[in-house]
Amino acid sequence: MTYVVTDNCIMCKYTDCVEVCPVDCFYEGENTLAIHPDECIDCGVCEPECPADAIRPDTEPDMEAWVEFNRKYAEQWPVITRKKDPLPTATEMDGVAGKLEKYFSPTPGEGD
């Protein structure tokens, strides 16, 4: 099992999760995060820390595509280990449907 970041992180990018991760498996994109599924130790401490409820276990239905999405971008983006301010759009974008298709940016973030 691994945990993955899903589309509700897009345009929110809360980073409460990265601060509690014991193995530093979070990677930062311009407007979202990714978890490297091969580095995640399945501890689950990140999931309850996400204000947007964007982190899910891969054992939930239909998570296979999210595992591959997270793997792809974790291999391209810089690691992030410290909490940063969420995006200015975080409150208004939390829970908006269709964020992957409408707002996702493959551009890397700054990382640490």
Buried (B, 14 or more C-beta within 10 A) or exposed (E): EBBBBBBBBBBBBBBBBBBBBEEEBBBBBBBBBBBBBEBBEEEEEBBEBBEBEBBBBBEEEEBEEBBEBBBEBBEEBEBBBEBBEBBEBBEEBBEBEEBBEEBBEEEBBEBE
